[in-house]
Amino acid sequence: MPLTRAQVERIAHLCRLELDPAEIPQFEHSLSRIIEFIGELDRADTAGVLPMAHPLPGLLQRLRPDAVTEQDEHALLQQNAPAVAAGLYLVPKVIE
């Protein structure tokens, strides 16, 4: 499905790109080829393919244990704040 000049101009506008009118035919061709390639990928039979957690077989992601390693110093850190209420830092209002 080839893109039209108007579609390329619309895409450029949405991306906030300023294209030279001489560049538009090149982008029409390039973007059309990308969309065609995506269409080819959509037609690939993936019925028997299982999702992978890692692209290389036999490798696992090393995970650290989910354990607390630091103490809660919330109250200590809030002692330096100029204004605190209900455990929250109070800041000046900047939007009216």
C-alpha positions as CSV (number, residue, x, y, z in Angstrom):
1,M,0.0,0.0,0.0
2,P,2.0,3.0,-1.2
3,L,1.6,6.3,0.7
4,T,0.4,9.4,-1.0
5,R,2.0,12.8,-0.9
6,A,-0.8,14.1,1.4
7,Q,-0.2,11.2,3.8
8,V,3.5,11.9,4.0
9,E,2.9,15.6,4.6
10,R,0.4,14.7,7.3
11,I,2.9,12.4,9.0
12,A,5.6,15.1,8.8
13,H,3.1,17.6,10.4
14,L,2.3,15.2,13.2
15,C,6.0,14.6,13.8
16,R,6.7,18.4,13.6
17,L,9.1,17.9,10.8
18,E,9.7,20.5,8.1
19,L,10.2,18.7,4.8
20,D,11.6,20.2,1.7
21,P,9.1,19.6,-1.1
22,A,11.9,17.9,-3.1
23,E,12.3,15.4,-0.2
24,I,8.7,14.2,-0.1
25,P,9.0,11.7,-3.0
26,Q,11.9,10.0,-1.3
27,F,9.9,9.8,2.0
28,E,6.9,8.4,0.1
29,H,9.0,5.6,-1.2
30,S,10.9,4.9,2.0
31,L,7.8,4.9,4.3
32,S,5.8,2.8,1.8
33,R,8.5,0.2,1.8
34,I,8.5,0.1,5.6
35,I,4.7,-0.4,5.7
36,E,5.0,-3.1,3.1
37,F,7.6,-4.9,5.2
38,I,5.3,-4.7,8.3
39,G,2.6,-6.2,6.1
40,E,4.9,-9.1,5.3
41,L,5.6,-9.7,9.0
42,D,1.8,-9.7,9.7
43,R,1.5,-12.6,7.2
44,A,4.1,-14.7,8.9
45,D,2.7,-17.9,10.5
46,T,3.3,-17.6,14.2
47,A,0.7,-20.2,15.4
48,G,3.2,-22.6,16.9
49,V,5.7,-20.1,18.2
50,L,6.0,-19.6,21.9
51,P,6.9,-16.3,23.4
52,M,10.5,-15.9,24.5
53,A,11.8,-14.3,27.6
54,H,15.3,-14.0,26.1
55,P,16.3,-14.2,22.4
56,L,19.2,-16.6,23.1
57,P,18.2,-20.1,24.2
58,G,19.6,-21.3,27.6
59,L,20.3,-17.9,29.0
60,L,18.4,-16.6,31.9
61,Q,18.1,-13.1,33.3
62,R,20.0,-12.8,36.6
63,L,17.7,-11.3,39.2
64,R,18.6,-10.2,42.6
65,P,16.5,-11.3,45.6
66,D,13.5,-9.1,46.3
67,A,14.6,-8.1,49.8
68,V,14.7,-4.8,51.7
69,T,18.3,-3.6,52.0
70,E,17.8,-0.1,53.4
71,Q,16.2,1.3,56.5
72,D,13.2,3.7,56.3
73,E,14.7,7.2,56.9
74,H,11.7,9.1,55.9
75,A,11.3,11.0,59.2
76,L,15.1,11.7,59.4
77,L,15.1,13.2,55.8
78,Q,12.1,15.3,56.4
79,Q,13.8,17.1,59.4
80,N,15.7,19.2,56.8
81,A,12.5,20.2,54.9
82,P,11.2,23.7,55.5
83,A,7.6,22.6,55.6
84,V,6.1,19.1,56.1
85,A,2.5,18.0,56.8
86,A,1.2,14.4,57.2
87,G,4.5,13.0,56.0
88,L,4.5,15.1,52.7
89,Y,6.8,17.9,51.6
90,L,4.9,21.2,51.3
91,V,6.0,23.4,48.4
92,P,4.9,26.9,47.4
93,K,2.0,27.1,45.0
94,V,3.2,28.0,41.5
95,I,0.0,27.7,39.5
96,E,-3.0,29.9,40.3
